């Protein structure tokens, strides 16, 4: 649950920064979703790499 909330928070922060820098909806959604998914699945990705 902690990782889910952290992903939501960091995804939202990434989206806000992207929106403030470029005002582009497509990039904003892409960055927010990418950051959230990487946080949610980061443990599984790192286990495969190590």
Secondary structure by P-SEA (a helix, b strand, c coil): caaaaaaaaaaaaaaaaaaaccccaaaaaaaaaaaaaaaaaaaaaaaaac
